[in-house]
Amino acid sequence: MKKKILLVAIFFFAFFIIIVTAVLVNHRTEKRNQACFRNHCFNVELAVTPEQRNLGLMFRESLDFNKGMLFIFEEEERHPFWMKNTLIPLDIIWINNNKEVVSIKENIQPCKEYFCPSIEPTENAKYVLEINGGISENIGLKIGDTINFKVE
């Protein structure tokens, strides 16, 4: 019985250490990765691998005002998105190779249906930025605006 309790305690301690480490690494990385329009910057998580891009901001219950997720694709194409398992409204901003905004879909609501429609850009993009719904309008973001990235 004591061995089982000790094993459970070790398991929970190890799990706690892994979670704390992941949070600290993410927090540190977030500070290094920024996407800036004119005078407004977002601390961004990067979605570079297919797994990261597939998960995106799914299952998040909140997102701070100055945070977002930057998707980086290998090719400039029309990259559709969807809101399946996404719990918060988002603005989705497509950005081309020249770091110009080419398409914006604002305040996209979570999809609660089994089959969710794709959200399609109007132009090809290499990058996609997801931020809280409504922020694009609040900061006056428009097609043709440029973005600067600071990513590591």
C-alpha positions as CSV (number, residue, x, y, z in Angstrom):
1,M,0.0,0.0,0.0
2,K,2.8,2.4,0.9
3,K,4.5,1.6,-2.5
4,K,1.3,2.5,-4.4
5,I,1.0,5.8,-2.5
6,L,4.6,6.6,-3.2
7,L,4.3,5.8,-6.9
8,V,1.2,7.9,-7.2
9,A,3.0,10.8,-5.4
10,I,6.0,10.5,-7.7
11,F,3.7,10.4,-10.7
12,F,1.8,13.6,-9.7
13,F,5.1,15.4,-8.8
14,A,6.6,14.5,-12.2
15,F,3.4,15.6,-13.9
16,F,3.5,18.9,-12.0
17,I,7.1,19.5,-13.0
18,I,6.3,18.8,-16.7
19,I,3.3,21.2,-16.6
20,V,5.3,24.0,-14.9
21,T,8.2,23.6,-17.3
22,A,5.9,23.7,-20.3
23,V,4.2,26.9,-19.0
24,L,7.5,28.6,-18.3
25,V,8.9,27.7,-21.8
26,N,5.7,28.9,-23.5
27,H,5.8,32.1,-21.5
28,R,9.4,32.8,-22.3
29,T,8.9,31.9,-26.0
30,E,5.8,34.1,-26.2
31,K,7.8,37.2,-25.0
32,R,10.3,36.6,-27.9
33,N,7.6,36.1,-30.6
34,Q,5.8,39.2,-31.6
35,A,3.7,40.3,-34.5
36,C,3.2,44.1,-34.8
37,F,0.9,46.3,-36.9
38,R,1.9,50.0,-36.7
39,N,1.7,50.7,-32.9
40,H,0.0,47.5,-31.8
41,C,2.0,44.3,-31.0
42,F,0.7,40.8,-30.1
43,N,2.7,38.3,-28.2
44,V,2.2,35.2,-30.4
45,E,2.5,31.5,-30.1
46,L,3.9,29.9,-33.2
47,A,2.1,27.2,-35.2
48,V,4.8,25.9,-37.5
49,T,4.4,22.1,-37.6
50,P,1.3,20.4,-39.0
51,E,0.3,19.2,-35.5
52,Q,0.6,22.7,-34.1
53,R,-1.4,24.1,-37.0
54,N,-4.1,21.5,-36.7
55,L,-4.6,22.2,-33.0
56,G,-4.3,26.0,-33.3
57,L,-6.4,27.7,-30.6
58,M,-8.8,24.9,-30.1
59,F,-10.1,24.2,-26.6
60,R,-8.9,27.6,-25.3
61,E,-11.4,29.2,-23.0
62,S,-9.8,32.7,-23.2
63,L,-7.0,34.6,-24.9
64,D,-5.5,37.8,-23.5
65,F,-6.1,41.0,-25.5
66,N,-2.5,41.3,-26.6
67,K,-1.9,37.6,-27.5
68,G,-2.5,35.5,-30.6
69,M,-1.3,32.6,-32.6
70,L,0.9,33.0,-35.8
71,F,0.6,30.2,-38.3
72,I,3.6,29.9,-40.6
73,F,3.2,27.8,-43.8
74,E,5.8,26.5,-46.2
75,E,4.0,27.9,-49.3
76,E,1.9,30.9,-50.1
77,E,-1.5,29.5,-50.8
78,R,-5.2,29.9,-49.8
79,H,-5.1,28.4,-46.4
80,P,-8.7,27.8,-45.1
81,F,-9.5,27.7,-41.4
82,W,-12.4,26.5,-39.3
83,M,-13.8,27.0,-35.8
84,K,-14.4,23.4,-34.8
85,N,-13.6,22.9,-31.1
86,T,-12.7,26.6,-30.8
87,L,-14.4,28.2,-27.8
88,I,-13.7,31.9,-28.3
89,P,-14.5,34.3,-31.2
90,L,-11.5,35.1,-33.4
91,D,-10.3,37.5,-36.0
92,I,-8.4,35.6,-38.7
93,I,-5.8,37.6,-40.7
94,W,-4.1,36.3,-43.8
95,I,-0.7,37.8,-44.7
96,N,1.3,37.3,-47.9
97,N,5.1,36.8,-48.4
98,N,5.5,40.6,-48.4
99,K,4.0,40.7,-44.9
100,E,0.9,42.6,-46.2
101,V,-2.6,41.8,-45.0
102,V,-4.5,40.3,-47.9
103,S,-7.6,39.0,-46.2
104,I,-9.4,39.6,-42.8
105,K,-12.4,37.6,-41.4
106,E,-13.6,39.4,-38.3
107,N,-15.3,38.1,-35.1
108,I,-15.7,34.5,-36.4
109,Q,-17.9,32.7,-33.8
110,P,-17.2,29.2,-32.5
111,C,-18.7,26.3,-34.4
112,K,-20.9,24.1,-32.2
113,E,-22.1,21.9,-35.1
114,Y,-20.6,18.5,-36.0
115,F,-19.6,19.8,-39.5
116,C,-18.1,23.2,-39.5
117,P,-17.7,25.4,-42.6
118,S,-14.3,26.5,-43.8
119,I,-13.4,30.1,-43.5
120,E,-11.7,31.0,-46.7
121,P,-9.3,33.9,-47.5
122,T,-9.7,36.0,-50.6
123,E,-6.0,35.8,-51.5
124,N,-3.0,33.6,-51.1
125,A,-1.1,33.8,-47.8
126,K,2.1,32.5,-46.2
127,Y,1.1,33.6,-42.7
128,V,-2.1,33.6,-40.7
129,L,-2.6,35.5,-37.4
130,E,-5.5,34.6,-35.1
131,I,-6.4,37.1,-32.4
132,N,-9.4,37.8,-30.2
133,G,-12.6,38.6,-32.2
134,G,-13.2,42.3,-32.7
135,I,-9.6,43.5,-32.2
136,S,-8.9,44.0,-35.9
137,E,-11.7,46.6,-36.0
138,N,-10.6,48.1,-32.7
139,I,-7.0,48.8,-34.0
140,G,-8.2,49.8,-37.5
141,L,-6.6,47.0,-39.4
142,K,-7.2,47.1,-43.1
143,I,-6.2,45.1,-46.2
144,G,-2.8,46.3,-47.4
145,D,-1.5,47.0,-43.9
146,T,1.9,45.6,-43.2
147,I,3.1,43.5,-40.2
148,N,6.5,43.0,-38.7
149,F,7.4,39.7,-37.0
150,K,10.0,39.2,-34.3
151,V,10.1,35.4,-34.0
152,E,12.7,33.0,-32.7
